[in-house]
Amino acid sequence: MATGDTVFARGEVAMTKRKQAARHPVYDHTGKFPPRRLDWDRLIPLIGPASAALARYDGLLSAIPNADVLLSPLTTQEAVLSSRIEGTQATMGEVLEYEAGGGKDALDSKKVDDIHEILNYRRAMREAVDQLQRLPLCQRLVKQIHSTLLEQVRGYDKARGRYKPVANYIGPPGCTVQQARFVPIAPEHVQEGMNRWEKYLHEEAPDRLVQLAIVHAEFEALHPFLDGNGRLGRMLIPLFLYERNLLHAPMFYLSEYLETNRQEYYDRLLAVSSQDDWTGWCRFFLDAVEKQARENEAKTRRILALYDERKRWIVGATHSQYAIAALDFLFSQPIFSASSFVTAARIPAPTARRILKLLRDKGMLTVLREPRGQVPGVLAFSELLNVAEGRTVF
């Protein structure tokens, strides 16, 4: 692959040999955006359920006074899964343990690189939300997000924060353009393409979710940057929902569904350019929104139930005015060092140490790493992490 070229997703290397042998490059669909027609008869039956599921989830979200704290693990999990679609292998536990200062010596350089990409994803989302108080979703904001996403990680030297200066194409690492699965718009036409994309982004549309489906597909088809397009395109989904007041907070975690259905996700996007099948893509997207909204709601309810249960328990067990502060810290940082709990939970040190010992002794916390000399121990709030993962991991 020529210098500066990129792949749609590092996970493309897993494409079956049959598909690699049978396919020919698909080129961008310049001149066919926005779609001239959609089969609304096929979309309308999906719009209602998707909108209703999203509204139910948002109703729950809006009722949580400290959603950024309670749903912090889900935010990290979204960053993990969106990055995993691109080929990273780090888990949520590894990311949080790395942040807590534990296990760094045992990680190879590839895993550390993966973790930094995930941390950048999370930081870019926070910065984007902050910028949305002053800017609409626009090309300027997209470039700022891209700059943060690629800061000091793989791809940081690939025109960070700028549209691609050279051609790129999508396929398994090392492939030639003739072997590529998709060839996006040429660099000299990116600005024009992004101008059309931004114009459509702010137009009135018959349905906002269908509009979002089209916005996402077109961004991925343009592939305007040399790296980070997939992650950035998925970040735009909750940002759009938040800016359009479809969500009270940009906490919509679609990557779980897209990662599970990765091949169909790729195929549906590709069919937009190869077959002009915008309706098929929109149907896939609406189905994804409905199913993921239901899953997000279910996970959020489980987290709220856990918070209420542990709130009653910790108040009774500690008899401390700092019990809730301790619990909020555990939800915001479910893997942490003992020293950070003492310093960051805003609890007097003697009280913090007493509460921490009690939580360990009662089995609420799992010890991931015992303290060694000047190196503090690392602990995990396993119940919360298992809810966020959707399975027993800790």
LINTA-V107436 format. One record per residue. N is the residue number from 1. RES is the residue in three letters. SS is DSSP state (alpha for helix, beta for strand, coil for the rest). OMEGA is omega in degrees with one decimal (NA if undefined). NEAR is the number of other C-alpha atoms within 8 Angstrom. Layout:
n: <N:N>
res: <RES:RES>
ss: <SS:SS>
omega: <OMEGA:OMEGA>
near: <NEAR:NEAR>
This chain:
n: <1:2:3:4:5:6:7:8:9:10:11:12:13:14:15:16:17:18:19:20:21:22:23:24:25:26:27:28:29:30:31:32:33:34:35:36:37:38:39:40:41:42:43:44:45:46:47:48:49:50:51:52:53:54:55:56:57:58:59:60:61:62:63:64:65:66:67:68:69:70:71:72:73:74:75:76:77:78:79:80:81:82:83:84:85:86:87:88:89:90:91:92:93:94:95:96:97:98:99:100:101:102:103:104:105:106:107:108:109:110:111:112:113:114:115:116:117:118:119:120:121:122:123:124:125:126:127:128:129:130:131:132:133:134:135:136:137:138:139:140:141:142:143:144:145:146:147:148:149:150:151:152:153:154:155:156:157:158:159:160:161:162:163:164:165:166:167:168:169:170:171:172:173:174:175:176:177:178:179:180:181:182:183:184:185:186:187:188:189:190:191:192:193:194:195:196:197:198:199:200:201:202:203:204:205:206:207:208:209:210:211:212:213:214:215:216:217:218:219:220:221:222:223:224:225:226:227:228:229:230:231:232:233:234:235:236:237:238:239:240:241:242:243:244:245:246:247:248:249:250:251:252:253:254:255:256:257:258:259:260:261:262:263:264:265:266:267:268:269:270:271:272:273:274:275:276:277:278:279:280:281:282:283:284:285:286:287:288:289:290:291:292:293:294:295:296:297:298:299:300:301:302:303:304:305:306:307:308:309:310:311:312:313:314:315:316:317:318:319:320:321:322:323:324:325:326:327:328:329:330:331:332:333:334:335:336:337:338:339:340:341:342:343:344:345:346:347:348:349:350:351:352:353:354:355:356:357:358:359:360:361:362:363:364:365:366:367:368:369:370:371:372:373:374:375:376:377:378:379:380:381:382:383:384:385:386:387:388:389:390:391:392:393:394>
res: <MET:ALA:THR:GLY:ASP:THR:VAL:PHE:ALA:ARG:GLY:GLU:VAL:ALA:MET:THR:LYS:ARG:LYS:GLN:ALA:ALA:ARG:HIS:PRO:VAL:TYR:ASP:HIS:THR:GLY:LYS:PHE:PRO:PRO:ARG:ARG:LEU:ASP:TRP:ASP:ARG:LEU:ILE:PRO:LEU:ILE:GLY:PRO:ALA:SER:ALA:ALA:LEU:ALA:ARG:TYR:ASP:GLY:LEU:LEU:SER:ALA:ILE:PRO:ASN:ALA:ASP:VAL:LEU:LEU:SER:PRO:LEU:THR:THR:GLN:GLU:ALA:VAL:LEU:SER:SER:ARG:ILE:GLU:GLY:THR:GLN:ALA:THR:MET:GLY:GLU:VAL:LEU:GLU:TYR:GLU:ALA:GLY:GLY:GLY:LYS:ASP:ALA:LEU:ASP:SER:LYS:LYS:VAL:ASP:ASP:ILE:HIS:GLU:ILE:LEU:ASN:TYR:ARG:ARG:ALA:MET:ARG:GLU:ALA:VAL:ASP:GLN:LEU:GLN:ARG:LEU:PRO:LEU:CYS:GLN:ARG:LEU:VAL:LYS:GLN:ILE:HIS:SER:THR:LEU:LEU:GLU:GLN:VAL:ARG:GLY:TYR:ASP:LYS:ALA:ARG:GLY:ARG:TYR:LYS:PRO:VAL:ALA:ASN:TYR:ILE:GLY:PRO:PRO:GLY:CYS:THR:VAL:GLN:GLN:ALA:ARG:PHE:VAL:PRO:ILE:ALA:PRO:GLU:HIS:VAL:GLN:GLU:GLY:MET:ASN:ARG:TRP:GLU:LYS:TYR:LEU:HIS:GLU:GLU:ALA:PRO:ASP:ARG:LEU:VAL:GLN:LEU:ALA:ILE:VAL:HIS:ALA:GLU:PHE:GLU:ALA:LEU:HIS:PRO:PHE:LEU:ASP:GLY:ASN:GLY:ARG:LEU:GLY:ARG:MET:LEU:ILE:PRO:LEU:PHE:LEU:TYR:GLU:ARG:ASN:LEU:LEU:HIS:ALA:PRO:MET:PHE:TYR:LEU:SER:GLU:TYR:LEU:GLU:THR:ASN:ARG:GLN:GLU:TYR:TYR:ASP:ARG:LEU:LEU:ALA:VAL:SER:SER:GLN:ASP:ASP:TRP:THR:GLY:TRP:CYS:ARG:PHE:PHE:LEU:ASP:ALA:VAL:GLU:LYS:GLN:ALA:ARG:GLU:ASN:GLU:ALA:LYS:THR:ARG:ARG:ILE:LEU:ALA:LEU:TYR:ASP:GLU:ARG:LYS:ARG:TRP:ILE:VAL:GLY:ALA:THR:HIS:SER:GLN:TYR:ALA:ILE:ALA:ALA:LEU:ASP:PHE:LEU:PHE:SER:GLN:PRO:ILE:PHE:SER:ALA:SER:SER:PHE:VAL:THR:ALA:ALA:ARG:ILE:PRO:ALA:PRO:THR:ALA:ARG:ARG:ILE:LEU:LYS:LEU:LEU:ARG:ASP:LYS:GLY:MET:LEU:THR:VAL:LEU:ARG:GLU:PRO:ARG:GLY:GLN:VAL:PRO:GLY:VAL:LEU:ALA:PHE:SER:GLU:LEU:LEU:ASN:VAL:ALA:GLU:GLY:ARG:THR:VAL:PHE>
ss: <coil:coil:coil:coil:coil:coil:coil:coil:coil:alpha:alpha:alpha:alpha:alpha:coil:coil:alpha:alpha:alpha:alpha:alpha:alpha:coil:coil:coil:beta:beta:coil:coil:coil:coil:coil:coil:coil:coil:coil:coil:coil:coil:alpha:alpha:alpha:alpha:alpha:alpha:alpha:alpha:alpha:alpha:alpha:alpha:alpha:alpha:alpha:alpha:alpha:alpha:alpha:alpha:alpha:alpha:alpha:coil:coil:coil:coil:alpha:alpha:alpha:alpha:coil:alpha:alpha:alpha:alpha:alpha:alpha:alpha:alpha:alpha:alpha:alpha:alpha:alpha:alpha:coil:coil:coil:coil:coil:coil:alpha:alpha:alpha:alpha:alpha:alpha:alpha:alpha:coil:coil:coil:coil:alpha:alpha:alpha:coil:coil:alpha:alpha:alpha:alpha:alpha:alpha:alpha:alpha:alpha:alpha:alpha:alpha:alpha:alpha:alpha:alpha:alpha:alpha:alpha:alpha:alpha:alpha:alpha:coil:coil:coil:coil:coil:coil:coil:alpha:alpha:alpha:alpha:alpha:alpha:alpha:alpha:alpha:alpha:alpha:coil:coil:coil:coil:coil:coil:coil:coil:coil:coil:coil:coil:coil:coil:coil:coil:coil:coil:coil:coil:beta:coil:coil:coil:coil:coil:coil:alpha:alpha:alpha:coil:coil:beta:beta:coil:coil:coil:alpha:alpha:alpha:alpha:alpha:alpha:alpha:alpha:alpha:alpha:alpha:alpha:alpha:alpha:alpha:coil:coil:coil:coil:coil:coil:alpha:alpha:alpha:alpha:alpha:alpha:alpha:alpha:alpha:alpha:alpha:alpha:alpha:alpha:alpha:coil:coil:coil:coil:coil:coil:alpha:alpha:alpha:alpha:alpha:alpha:alpha:alpha:alpha:alpha:alpha:alpha:alpha:alpha:alpha:coil:coil:coil:coil:coil:coil:coil:coil:coil:coil:coil:alpha:alpha:alpha:alpha:alpha:alpha:coil:alpha:alpha:alpha:alpha:alpha:alpha:alpha:alpha:alpha:alpha:alpha:alpha:alpha:alpha:coil:coil:alpha:alpha:alpha:alpha:alpha:alpha:alpha:alpha:alpha:alpha:alpha:alpha:alpha:alpha:alpha:alpha:alpha:alpha:alpha:alpha:alpha:alpha:alpha:alpha:alpha:alpha:alpha:alpha:alpha:alpha:alpha:alpha:alpha:alpha:alpha:alpha:alpha:alpha:alpha:alpha:alpha:coil:coil:coil:coil:alpha:alpha:alpha:alpha:alpha:alpha:alpha:alpha:alpha:alpha:coil:coil:beta:beta:beta:alpha:alpha:alpha:alpha:alpha:alpha:alpha:coil:coil:coil:coil:alpha:alpha:alpha:alpha:alpha:alpha:alpha:alpha:alpha:alpha:alpha:alpha:alpha:coil:coil:coil:coil:beta:beta:beta:beta:coil:coil:beta:coil:coil:beta:coil:coil:beta:beta:beta:coil:alpha:alpha:alpha:alpha:alpha:alpha:alpha:alpha:coil:coil:coil:coil:coil>
omega: <-176.4:179.2:179.7:177.4:-177.6:176.2:-179.8:177.4:179.9:177.1:179.0:-179.6:-179.0:179.4:-177.0:179.8:179.9:-179.1:178.6:-176.5:-171.1:-170.0:171.3:-177.5:171.2:-178.7:-175.2:-175.4:179.6:-179.7:-178.7:177.3:-6.0:-176.8:-178.2:179.4:172.9:177.0:-175.1:177.1:178.4:-176.8:-173.8:178.5:179.7:-176.9:-178.4:179.2:179.9:-179.7:-179.4:179.3:178.4:179.9:177.6:178.1:-179.3:177.3:176.6:-178.9:-177.0:-179.0:-179.1:-176.4:-177.7:-175.0:-179.0:177.2:-173.4:-177.1:179.6:179.0:179.4:177.2:177.3:-179.9:176.8:177.8:179.3:-174.4:177.6:177.8:179.7:175.8:179.5:173.6:177.2:-175.0:-176.9:178.2:177.0:179.1:179.4:178.7:-177.0:177.7:176.9:178.0:-178.7:178.0:-178.8:173.3:-176.8:-177.5:-175.8:-176.3:175.2:-173.9:178.7:-179.6:177.2:177.1:177.6:-177.6:179.8:176.3:-179.9:177.8:176.7:178.1:-178.6:179.8:179.4:177.6:179.4:179.7:179.5:178.8:177.8:-179.4:-179.8:173.5:-177.2:-176.3:168.9:169.4:-174.2:-179.1:179.0:179.5:178.8:179.5:177.4:178.2:-179.2:-180.0:178.6:-177.4:-174.9:-176.9:175.2:173.7:176.9:-178.7:-177.4:-179.4:-178.4:175.1:-178.2:179.2:-179.9:177.1:-172.2:177.6:179.0:-177.7:172.3:177.0:-167.7:179.4:179.5:178.0:177.4:-178.1:173.7:179.3:178.4:180.0:-175.5:175.8:-177.6:177.1:-177.4:-178.9:180.0:-174.6:-178.0:179.8:-177.0:-176.6:177.6:179.0:178.8:174.9:177.3:179.0:-178.5:178.5:179.5:-179.6:-174.9:176.5:170.4:-177.4:179.0:179.1:-175.5:-179.3:175.2:176.7:178.9:177.3:-178.8:178.3:-178.5:-178.0:-178.5:178.0:-179.8:178.8:177.5:-179.3:-167.0:-178.1:178.4:178.9:175.2:-175.8:-178.0:180.0:-178.4:178.5:178.5:175.3:-178.6:-178.4:178.8:178.4:176.5:-179.5:179.5:-177.8:-178.9:177.2:172.1:174.2:177.0:178.2:-177.0:-176.5:176.2:-166.2:-174.4:-173.9:177.5:178.9:-177.1:178.5:178.5:-178.3:-171.3:-176.0:178.0:175.4:178.0:-174.8:-179.6:175.9:-178.4:-177.9:175.2:-179.5:-174.2:-174.2:-175.9:-174.3:177.1:-177.8:178.2:177.2:-178.1:176.6:177.1:-176.7:179.9:177.1:177.7:-179.5:-178.9:-176.0:-179.5:176.3:177.5:179.6:177.8:179.0:-178.5:179.2:179.7:178.8:177.9:178.3:178.5:178.5:178.0:179.8:-179.1:180.0:-177.9:175.9:178.9:-177.2:-172.9:176.4:-179.7:-175.9:-174.5:-175.1:-176.0:175.5:-179.4:-176.6:-177.7:176.8:178.2:-179.1:178.5:177.4:-178.8:178.9:180.0:179.7:-174.1:167.3:-170.6:173.8:179.8:-178.3:179.8:176.2:-178.6:-174.7:-170.9:-177.1:178.6:178.2:176.5:-171.6:-179.4:179.2:179.8:179.6:178.8:180.0:-177.9:178.5:179.6:-178.7:176.7:-176.4:-178.3:176.2:178.8:-179.0:175.6:178.8:176.6:-179.4:177.4:177.7:177.9:179.6:-179.8:-178.8:-176.4:175.7:178.6:-176.0:-178.2:172.3:-167.6:-177.2:-178.3:-179.1:179.6:175.2:-179.3:179.7:-176.8:179.8:-179.3:-179.2:-176.8:NA>
near: <8:4:4:9:11:9:13:11:11:12:10:11:8:6:9:6:6:6:8:9:6:6:7:8:11:10:10:11:11:7:4:8:8:6:7:6:4:7:7:6:6:9:11:8:8:11:11:8:9:14:10:8:12:13:10:9:12:11:8:9:10:9:6:7:5:6:9:7:9:13:12:12:14:9:11:11:11:12:12:12:11:13:12:12:13:12:9:10:7:11:7:9:8:9:12:12:13:11:8:11:10:11:8:7:4:5:8:6:6:6:11:9:10:11:12:9:13:13:10:12:12:11:10:12:10:8:9:11:10:8:9:10:7:6:8:8:10:8:8:6:12:10:10:9:14:13:11:12:13:14:9:5:9:8:10:10:6:9:11:11:10:8:11:13:7:8:9:13:14:13:14:12:9:5:10:7:9:7:10:14:11:12:13:12:13:9:11:6:8:13:8:7:10:12:8:8:11:10:8:9:8:6:6:4:6:5:6:7:9:10:11:10:12:11:11:12:11:10:13:11:12:12:10:12:10:15:8:11:13:10:11:12:11:12:9:9:11:12:12:10:11:12:10:7:7:10:11:9:7:10:7:8:11:11:10:11:10:11:11:6:8:9:6:7:10:8:8:11:12:10:12:13:13:10:6:9:10:11:10:8:14:12:11:10:9:14:10:11:11:13:11:12:13:11:8:11:11:8:11:9:8:9:12:9:8:9:9:8:8:9:11:8:8:12:11:7:6:9:8:6:5:7:12:10:10:12:11:10:11:10:14:12:10:14:13:15:13:11:8:10:11:13:9:7:11:7:12:7:8:6:8:13:9:8:10:9:8:9:10:11:7:7:7:9:11:11:10:8:8:8:9:7:5:5:6:11:14:17:13:11:13:11:7:12:13:12:12:11:9:7:7:7:6:7>
